[in-house]
Amino acid sequence: MTKPSAIFALSAVLLSDVMCANVAYQYRDMLCGIEHRGYSAPANVAFLTAIPYAIGIVICVVLAVVFKKKRTDR
């Protein structure tokens, strides 16, 4: 049986990878949109998509630490 702390630690790593890919894609799309389609939002707005991912990563890390402590306290 896998430990819950390992599952949440792995989830945090996967979320960070997905966050980087998503922000990079949004940033590239914003840059192309500004140059060719006339978007009015600046490309820096793409970095706002990282906020929900960052919250999820923090939650996963906190849960991993809590479960690790509970497992070692036994």
Biopython code that builds the backbone (N, CA, C, O; Angstrom):
import numpy as np
from Bio.PDB.StructureBuilder import StructureBuilder

atoms = [
    (1, "MET", "N", (0.841, -1.180, 0.000)),
    (1, "MET", "CA", (0.000, 0.000, 0.000)),
    (1, "MET", "C", (0.891, 1.250, 0.000)),
    (1, "MET", "O", (1.849, 1.342, 0.768)),
    (2, "THR", "N", (0.564, 2.192, -0.860)),
    (2, "THR", "CA", (1.379, 3.405, -0.935)),
    (2, "THR", "C", (1.014, 4.355, 0.203)),
    (2, "THR", "O", (-0.116, 4.373, 0.692)),
    (3, "LYS", "N", (1.989, 5.127, 0.596)),
    (3, "LYS", "CA", (1.779, 6.079, 1.676)),
    (3, "LYS", "C", (1.072, 7.324, 1.125)),
    (3, "LYS", "O", (1.381, 7.778, 0.024)),
    (4, "PRO", "N", (0.130, 7.869, 1.889)),
    (4, "PRO", "CA", (-0.537, 9.088, 1.439)),
    (4, "PRO", "C", (0.443, 10.257, 1.273)),
    (4, "PRO", "O", (0.242, 11.118, 0.416)),
    (5, "SER", "N", (1.488, 10.286, 2.081)),
    (5, "SER", "CA", (2.446, 11.387, 1.956)),
    (5, "SER", "C", (3.156, 11.328, 0.613)),
    (5, "SER", "O", (3.429, 12.369, 0.016)),
    (6, "ALA", "N", (3.457, 10.136, 0.131)),
    (6, "ALA", "CA", (4.107, 9.998, -1.171)),
    (6, "ALA", "C", (3.160, 10.388, -2.297)),
    (6, "ALA", "O", (3.581, 10.985, -3.288)),
    (7, "ILE", "N", (1.894, 10.055, -2.149)),
    (7, "ILE", "CA", (0.910, 10.410, -3.177)),
    (7, "ILE", "C", (0.778, 11.927, -3.287)),
    (7, "ILE", "O", (0.747, 12.468, -4.392)),
    (8, "PHE", "N", (0.701, 12.613, -2.147)),
    (8, "PHE", "CA", (0.562, 14.068, -2.187)),
    (8, "PHE", "C", (1.847, 14.752, -2.648)),
    (8, "PHE", "O", (1.792, 15.790, -3.308)),
    (9, "ALA", "N", (2.994, 14.184, -2.310)),
    (9, "ALA", "CA", (4.255, 14.748, -2.797)),
    (9, "ALA", "C", (4.349, 14.606, -4.317)),
    (9, "ALA", "O", (4.761, 15.539, -5.006)),
    (10, "LEU", "N", (3.971, 13.453, -4.828)),
    (10, "LEU", "CA", (3.967, 13.242, -6.274)),
    (10, "LEU", "C", (2.950, 14.155, -6.954)),
    (10, "LEU", "O", (3.207, 14.673, -8.041)),
    (11, "SER", "N", (1.804, 14.352, -6.318)),
    (11, "SER", "CA", (0.792, 15.257, -6.866)),
    (11, "SER", "C", (1.311, 16.686, -6.955)),
    (11, "SER", "O", (1.020, 17.395, -7.919)),
    (12, "ALA", "N", (2.074, 17.111, -5.958)),
    (12, "ALA", "CA", (2.640, 18.461, -5.984)),
    (12, "ALA", "C", (3.623, 18.617, -7.139)),
    (12, "ALA", "O", (3.640, 19.651, -7.808)),
    (13, "VAL", "N", (4.433, 17.602, -7.371)),
    (13, "VAL", "CA", (5.397, 17.656, -8.479)),
    (13, "VAL", "C", (4.668, 17.683, -9.814)),
    (13, "VAL", "O", (5.017, 18.465, -10.699)),
    (14, "LEU", "N", (3.657, 16.833, -9.964)),
    (14, "LEU", "CA", (2.898, 16.811, -11.215)),
    (14, "LEU", "C", (2.161, 18.122, -11.452)),
    (14, "LEU", "O", (2.108, 18.616, -12.578)),
    (15, "LEU", "N", (1.593, 18.684, -10.393)),
    (15, "LEU", "CA", (0.912, 19.977, -10.534)),
    (15, "LEU", "C", (1.881, 21.070, -10.960)),
    (15, "LEU", "O", (1.519, 21.934, -11.758)),
    (16, "SER", "N", (3.093, 21.050, -10.447)),
    (16, "SER", "CA", (4.055, 22.080, -10.841)),
    (16, "SER", "C", (4.437, 21.933, -12.307)),
    (16, "SER", "O", (4.626, 22.932, -13.001)),
    (17, "ASP", "N", (4.553, 20.692, -12.788)),
    (17, "ASP", "CA", (4.856, 20.485, -14.201)),
    (17, "ASP", "C", (3.712, 20.953, -15.096)),
    (17, "ASP", "O", (3.941, 21.604, -16.115)),
    (18, "VAL", "N", (2.488, 20.619, -14.714)),
    (18, "VAL", "CA", (1.324, 21.046, -15.490)),
    (18, "VAL", "C", (1.194, 22.566, -15.462)),
    (18, "VAL", "O", (0.842, 23.182, -16.468)),
    (19, "MET", "N", (1.481, 23.172, -14.302)),
    (19, "MET", "CA", (1.416, 24.622, -14.190)),
    (19, "MET", "C", (2.396, 25.286, -15.152)),
    (19, "MET", "O", (2.039, 26.239, -15.845)),
    (20, "CYS", "N", (3.627, 24.786, -15.195)),
    (20, "CYS", "CA", (4.626, 25.375, -16.098)),
    (20, "CYS", "C", (4.198, 25.257, -17.555)),
    (20, "CYS", "O", (4.337, 26.204, -18.330)),
    (21, "ALA", "N", (3.683, 24.104, -17.920)),
    (21, "ALA", "CA", (3.244, 23.906, -19.300)),
    (21, "ALA", "C", (2.067, 24.814, -19.645)),
    (21, "ALA", "O", (2.032, 25.401, -20.726)),
    (22, "ASN", "N", (1.120, 24.930, -18.746)),
    (22, "ASN", "CA", (-0.057, 25.751, -19.005)),
    (22, "ASN", "C", (0.300, 27.233, -19.098)),
    (22, "ASN", "O", (-0.168, 27.923, -20.004)),
    (23, "VAL", "N", (1.109, 27.722, -18.186)),
    (23, "VAL", "CA", (1.497, 29.135, -18.208)),
    (23, "VAL", "C", (2.319, 29.445, -19.456)),
    (23, "VAL", "O", (2.142, 30.498, -20.069)),
    (24, "ALA", "N", (3.211, 28.540, -19.834)),
    (24, "ALA", "CA", (4.001, 28.755, -21.047)),
    (24, "ALA", "C", (3.106, 28.805, -22.277)),
    (24, "ALA", "O", (3.295, 29.647, -23.155)),
    (25, "TYR", "N", (2.133, 27.903, -22.339)),
    (25, "TYR", "CA", (1.216, 27.897, -23.485)),
    (25, "TYR", "C", (0.387, 29.181, -23.521)),
    (25, "TYR", "O", (0.233, 29.791, -24.579)),
    (26, "GLN", "N", (-0.145, 29.591, -22.370)),
    (26, "GLN", "CA", (-0.954, 30.812, -22.313)),
    (26, "GLN", "C", (-0.121, 32.035, -22.674)),
    (26, "GLN", "O", (-0.601, 32.927, -23.373)),
    (27, "TYR", "N", (1.115, 32.083, -22.207)),
    (27, "TYR", "CA", (1.995, 33.214, -22.492)),
    (27, "TYR", "C", (2.287, 33.298, -23.987)),
    (27, "TYR", "O", (2.247, 34.379, -24.574)),
    (28, "ARG", "N", (2.582, 32.149, -24.601)),
    (28, "ARG", "CA", (2.855, 32.124, -26.034)),
    (28, "ARG", "C", (1.618, 32.527, -26.821)),
    (28, "ARG", "O", (1.717, 33.259, -27.805)),
    (29, "ASP", "N", (0.460, 32.055, -26.396)),
    (29, "ASP", "CA", (-0.784, 32.397, -27.076)),
    (29, "ASP", "C", (-1.084, 33.881, -26.940)),
    (29, "ASP", "O", (-1.568, 34.505, -27.885)),
    (30, "MET", "N", (-0.800, 34.453, -25.771)),
    (30, "MET", "CA", (-1.024, 35.894, -25.586)),
    (30, "MET", "C", (-0.087, 36.701, -26.475)),
    (30, "MET", "O", (-0.505, 37.685, -27.085)),
    (31, "LEU", "N", (1.176, 36.294, -26.553)),
    (31, "LEU", "CA", (2.123, 37.029, -27.393)),
    (31, "LEU", "C", (1.709, 36.985, -28.856)),
    (31, "LEU", "O", (1.745, 38.003, -29.546)),
    (32, "CYS", "N", (1.316, 35.802, -29.330)),
    (32, "CYS", "CA", (0.873, 35.685, -30.719)),
    (32, "CYS", "C", (-0.421, 36.449, -30.933)),
    (32, "CYS", "O", (-0.621, 37.043, -31.992)),
    (33, "GLY", "N", (-1.294, 36.441, -29.952)),
    (33, "GLY", "CA", (-2.564, 37.158, -30.062)),
    (33, "GLY", "C", (-2.371, 38.663, -30.110)),
    (33, "GLY", "O", (-3.076, 39.362, -30.837)),
    (34, "ILE", "N", (-1.418, 39.161, -29.337)),
    (34, "ILE", "CA", (-1.148, 40.598, -29.333)),
    (34, "ILE", "C", (-0.586, 41.027, -30.681)),
    (34, "ILE", "O", (-0.968, 42.063, -31.226)),
    (35, "GLU", "N", (0.324, 40.221, -31.210)),
    (35, "GLU", "CA", (0.983, 40.598, -32.455)),
    (35, "GLU", "C", (0.078, 40.435, -33.674)),
    (35, "GLU", "O", (0.119, 41.261, -34.585)),
    (36, "HIS", "N", (-0.733, 39.388, -33.700)),
    (36, "HIS", "CA", (-1.451, 39.068, -34.924)),
    (36, "HIS", "C", (-2.960, 39.260, -34.852)),
    (36, "HIS", "O", (-3.599, 39.493, -35.878)),
    (37, "ARG", "N", (-3.535, 39.167, -33.671)),
    (37, "ARG", "CA", (-4.990, 39.253, -33.571)),
    (37, "ARG", "C", (-5.474, 40.485, -32.819)),
    (37, "ARG", "O", (-6.679, 40.725, -32.745)),
    (38, "GLY", "N", (-4.577, 41.253, -32.272)),
    (38, "GLY", "CA", (-4.954, 42.500, -31.616)),
    (38, "GLY", "C", (-5.581, 42.363, -30.247)),
    (38, "GLY", "O", (-6.457, 43.154, -29.896)),
    (39, "TYR", "N", (-5.161, 41.382, -29.461)),
    (39, "TYR", "CA", (-5.663, 41.272, -28.091)),
    (39, "TYR", "C", (-5.272, 42.517, -27.311)),
    (39, "TYR", "O", (-4.238, 43.132, -27.570)),
    (40, "SER", "N", (-6.112, 42.874, -26.355)),
    (40, "SER", "CA", (-5.794, 44.050, -25.554)),
    (40, "SER", "C", (-5.132, 43.691, -24.225)),
    (40, "SER", "O", (-4.563, 44.565, -23.572)),
    (41, "ALA", "N", (-5.192, 42.431, -23.813)),
    (41, "ALA", "CA", (-4.588, 42.030, -22.541)),
    (41, "ALA", "C", (-3.089, 41.821, -22.733)),
    (41, "ALA", "O", (-2.668, 41.238, -23.732)),
    (42, "PRO", "N", (-2.282, 42.291, -21.786)),
    (42, "PRO", "CA", (-0.841, 42.062, -21.907)),
    (42, "PRO", "C", (-0.490, 40.595, -21.657)),
    (42, "PRO", "O", (-1.262, 39.860, -21.041)),
    (43, "ALA", "N", (0.651, 40.187, -22.128)),
    (43, "ALA", "CA", (1.075, 38.797, -21.995)),
    (43, "ALA", "C", (1.305, 38.409, -20.539)),
    (43, "ALA", "O", (1.227, 37.227, -20.203)),
    (44, "ASN", "N", (1.584, 39.365, -19.676)),
    (44, "ASN", "CA", (1.818, 39.059, -18.261)),
    (44, "ASN", "C", (0.569, 38.514, -17.574)),
    (44, "ASN", "O", (0.667, 37.913, -16.504)),
    (45, "VAL", "N", (-0.597, 38.716, -18.173)),
    (45, "VAL", "CA", (-1.836, 38.193, -17.600)),
    (45, "VAL", "C", (-1.807, 36.667, -17.585)),
    (45, "VAL", "O", (-2.479, 36.047, -16.761)),
    (46, "ALA", "N", (-1.047, 36.062, -18.474)),
    (46, "ALA", "CA", (-0.942, 34.605, -18.506)),
    (46, "ALA", "C", (-0.394, 34.056, -17.192)),
    (46, "ALA", "O", (-0.705, 32.924, -16.822)),
    (47, "PHE", "N", (0.409, 34.834, -16.488)),
    (47, "PHE", "CA", (0.979, 34.367, -15.231)),
    (47, "PHE", "C", (-0.062, 34.296, -14.115)),
    (47, "PHE", "O", (0.183, 33.669, -13.085)),
    (48, "LEU", "N", (-1.206, 34.924, -14.306)),
    (48, "LEU", "CA", (-2.276, 34.810, -13.314)),
    (48, "LEU", "C", (-2.855, 33.403, -13.276)),
    (48, "LEU", "O", (-3.453, 33.010, -12.274)),
    (49, "THR", "N", (-2.685, 32.637, -14.356)),
    (49, "THR", "CA", (-3.175, 31.263, -14.355)),
    (49, "THR", "C", (-2.356, 30.378, -13.416)),
    (49, "THR", "O", (-2.776, 29.263, -13.104)),
    (50, "ALA", "N", (-1.215, 30.846, -12.969)),
    (50, "ALA", "CA", (-0.379, 30.068, -12.052)),
    (50, "ALA", "C", (-0.912, 30.102, -10.616)),
    (50, "ALA", "O", (-0.553, 29.243, -9.811)),
    (51, "ILE", "N", (-1.749, 31.064, -10.290)),
    (51, "ILE", "CA", (-2.220, 31.218, -8.909)),
    (51, "ILE", "C", (-2.993, 29.987, -8.414)),
    (51, "ILE", "O", (-2.675, 29.480, -7.338)),
    (52, "PRO", "N", (-3.994, 29.484, -9.151)),
    (52, "PRO", "CA", (-4.687, 28.284, -8.638)),
    (52, "PRO", "C", (-3.772, 27.061, -8.526)),
    (52, "PRO", "O", (-3.906, 26.256, -7.606)),
    (53, "TYR", "N", (-2.844, 26.936, -9.472)),
    (53, "TYR", "CA", (-1.896, 25.822, -9.393)),
    (53, "TYR", "C", (-1.013, 25.958, -8.151)),
    (53, "TYR", "O", (-0.760, 24.974, -7.456)),
    (54, "ALA", "N", (-0.549, 27.164, -7.877)),
    (54, "ALA", "CA", (0.310, 27.382, -6.712)),
    (54, "ALA", "C", (-0.434, 27.054, -5.417)),
    (54, "ALA", "O", (0.147, 26.483, -4.494)),
    (55, "ILE", "N", (-1.701, 27.410, -5.348)),
    (55, "ILE", "CA", (-2.500, 27.078, -4.167)),
    (55, "ILE", "C", (-2.617, 25.564, -4.017)),
    (55, "ILE", "O", (-2.482, 25.034, -2.914)),
    (56, "GLY", "N", (-2.865, 24.875, -5.117)),
    (56, "GLY", "CA", (-2.957, 23.413, -5.088)),
    (56, "GLY", "C", (-1.649, 22.763, -4.683)),
    (56, "GLY", "O", (-1.645, 21.777, -3.945)),
    (57, "ILE", "N", (-0.531, 23.310, -5.163)),
    (57, "ILE", "CA", (0.785, 22.768, -4.806)),
    (57, "ILE", "C", (1.046, 22.940, -3.317)),
    (57, "ILE", "O", (1.538, 22.024, -2.657)),
    (58, "VAL", "N", (0.719, 24.107, -2.794)),
    (58, "VAL", "CA", (0.914, 24.352, -1.354)),
    (58, "VAL", "C", (0.062, 23.398, -0.524)),
    (58, "VAL", "O", (0.529, 22.861, 0.480)),
    (59, "ILE", "N", (-1.177, 23.187, -0.937)),
    (59, "ILE", "CA", (-2.056, 22.267, -0.208)),
    (59, "ILE", "C", (-1.491, 20.850, -0.239)),
    (59, "ILE", "O", (-1.490, 20.160, 0.780)),
    (60, "CYS", "N", (-1.012, 20.413, -1.402)),
    (60, "CYS", "CA", (-0.441, 19.065, -1.509)),
    (60, "CYS", "C", (0.805, 18.908, -0.641)),
    (60, "CYS", "O", (0.991, 17.871, -0.005)),
    (61, "VAL", "N", (1.647, 19.915, -0.613)),
    (61, "VAL", "CA", (2.864, 19.842, 0.204)),
    (61, "VAL", "C", (2.513, 19.800, 1.689)),
    (61, "VAL", "O", (3.102, 19.034, 2.452)),
    (62, "VAL", "N", (1.557, 20.623, 2.091)),
    (62, "VAL", "CA", (1.151, 20.630, 3.503)),
    (62, "VAL", "C", (0.564, 19.268, 3.888)),
    (62, "VAL", "O", (0.882, 18.734, 4.950)),
    (63, "LEU", "N", (-0.284, 18.713, 3.037)),
    (63, "LEU", "CA", (-0.861, 17.402, 3.348)),
    (63, "LEU", "C", (0.205, 16.310, 3.373)),
    (63, "LEU", "O", (0.135, 15.400, 4.200)),
    (64, "ALA", "N", (1.180, 16.387, 2.490)),
    (64, "ALA", "CA", (2.262, 15.396, 2.497)),
    (64, "ALA", "C", (3.043, 15.455, 3.802)),
    (64, "ALA", "O", (3.391, 14.422, 4.373)),
    (65, "VAL", "N", (3.317, 16.669, 4.271)),
    (65, "VAL", "CA", (4.048, 16.821, 5.537)),
    (65, "VAL", "C", (3.211, 16.319, 6.704)),
    (65, "VAL", "O", (3.733, 15.642, 7.590)),
    (66, "VAL", "N", (1.926, 16.639, 6.717)),
    (66, "VAL", "CA", (1.049, 16.200, 7.809)),
    (66, "VAL", "C", (0.972, 14.677, 7.852)),
    (66, "VAL", "O", (1.087, 14.081, 8.923)),
    (67, "PHE", "N", (0.779, 14.042, 6.695)),
    (67, "PHE", "CA", (0.694, 12.586, 6.673)),
    (67, "PHE", "C", (2.027, 11.938, 7.026)),
    (67, "PHE", "O", (2.059, 10.869, 7.636)),
    (68, "LYS", "N", (3.118, 12.576, 6.647)),
    (68, "LYS", "CA", (4.438, 12.034, 7.000)),
    (68, "LYS", "C", (4.635, 12.090, 8.514)),
    (68, "LYS", "O", (5.140, 11.140, 9.111)),
    (69, "LYS", "N", (4.234, 13.209, 9.138)),
    (69, "LYS", "CA", (4.353, 13.329, 10.591)),
    (69, "LYS", "C", (3.480, 12.304, 11.304)),
    (69, "LYS", "O", (3.909, 11.691, 12.282)),
    (70, "LYS", "N", (2.250, 12.116, 10.816)),
    (70, "LYS", "CA", (1.355, 11.150, 11.445)),
    (70, "LYS", "C", (1.900, 9.736, 11.341)),
    (70, "LYS", "O", (1.733, 8.928, 12.254)),
    (71, "ARG", "N", (2.555, 9.441, 10.220)),
    (71, "ARG", "CA", (3.099, 8.088, 10.030)),
    (71, "ARG", "C", (4.312, 7.861, 10.943)),
    (71, "ARG", "O", (4.510, 6.755, 11.447)),
    (72, "THR", "N", (5.120, 8.903, 11.154)),
    (72, "THR", "CA", (6.306, 8.736, 12.005)),
    (72, "THR", "C", (5.962, 8.805, 13.488)),
    (72, "THR", "O", (6.749, 8.349, 14.318)),
    (73, "ASP", "N", (4.807, 9.365, 13.843)),
    (73, "ASP", "CA", (4.409, 9.452, 15.244)),
    (73, "ASP", "C", (3.922, 8.127, 15.801)),
    (73, "ASP", "O", (3.819, 7.978, 17.018)),
    (74, "ARG", "N", (3.628, 7.188, 14.967)),
    (74, "ARG", "CA", (3.089, 5.900, 15.435)),
    (74, "ARG", "C", (4.073, 5.145, 16.252)),
    (74, "ARG", "O", (3.774, 4.046, 16.718)),
]
sb = StructureBuilder()
sb.init_structure("model")
sb.init_model(0)
sb.init_chain("A")
sb.init_seg("    ")
for serial, (resi, resn, name, xyz) in enumerate(atoms, 1):
    if name == "N":
        sb.init_residue(resn, " ", resi, " ")
    sb.init_atom(name, np.array(xyz, "f"), 0.0, 1.0, " ", f" {name:<3s}", serial, name[0])
structure = sb.get_structure()
